Amino acid sequence: MTKRVGVIGGGQLARMMIAPASELGIEIRVLAEQDGMSAALAATATGDYRDLEMVRAFALDVDVITFDHEHVPQDVLRALIADGTAVHPGPDALQYAQDKLVMRAKLAEIGAPQPDWAGVSTREELQAFIDEHGGRAVVKTPRGGYDGKGVRVIGSADEAADWFDAFAGERILVEELVDFRRELAQQVARRPSGEMAPFPVVETVQKDGVCSEVFAPAPHASERTIEIAARIGTEIAEALGVTGMFAVELFETTDERLLVNELAMRPHNSGHWTQDGAVTSQFEQHLRAVLDLPLGAADPVAEATCMINILGGPAGIDIDERFGAAMRAQPAAKIHTYGKSARPGRKVGHINVVGDSIDDAVYVARAAAAHFE
Ligand code: ADP
């Protein structure tokens, strides 16, 4: 019998589950925030994911509920579970991706390596942390941040004064400013029955807080780094009971330590390379994992893959024309589009190029991406 997966959220992550779903004979239903979103290629209902009755009605005729984002409130998720609905990842795991303070406390409890951090509720506490950490620190809003929004590097507590006003009574997360050599991401798929499959650790490059390029596997990573990253990913996935795709964003420090930056419990931008560069894509793997089907091989199919995100360019450019030009000029580049209108800074697609070396892959991917500048 055809399995039905209900995805809450109509963005590009839901959209990219559609192709592997049809290959596997899985039906995708989407609960989108509004009409005409990326995932509208699948059967789509439109409604508010915070509205329990809306979500309940959507969940009625699917085998499992999963997500395009991590924002569905805990009480909605817990009510679904009480109804007997399968929800993956479940609310116990998702809370650690919904609140960075809750995540930091849990990672400390399980002994995962992470930057020094504190939850502060006054300027005095924040200033004391900054003074103890060399005069600079990173402040983060615990909830609702993404793509670098809600993250600020500061040298004085005054620079977070507006946040203390806006989030009165709540704690703000402060972290040491990590001196990192580069950022890495470790992805792991985990089934409810416990089977796990880690992808190789990758290097991620962010521009203005947004992921811009991914090199997979992470170039020049030592055996030790590869092994430790996989162990960090699998140990946290198990300790938190994550089901589906799980991503751990890591800092590789200048003294070769790995520290956890943050967690994502869904397919992740750092894993888009797997669509063309791995035996099983993260989107197929996510579907297999949430349905508790055997996981696919997570091995790369080539020496190297480069992924470059395409952001909507200056107002007025014809994005479809740019996609066409990139396809014409670089037939080896795999072009992925999200069917979104092109606002500046908005992720509208990505390019994957596989190659015999990361340098070759990067060269072709950047040549294709240049058509969007
Ligand atoms: P978001 O949830 O918006 O993605 P992150 O917590 O991942 O926010 O932070 C965004 C970026 O800010 C990171 O990718 C990294 O480049 C930088 N950053 C975050 N925390 C630190 C830190 N403690 N030290 C140094 N840089 C940091």
Residues whose N, C-alpha, C, O or C-beta is under 5 A from the ligand:
A	BS01	ADP	P115 V138 G145 Y146 D147 G148 K149 V151 E175 E176 L177 V178 Q206 G209 E262
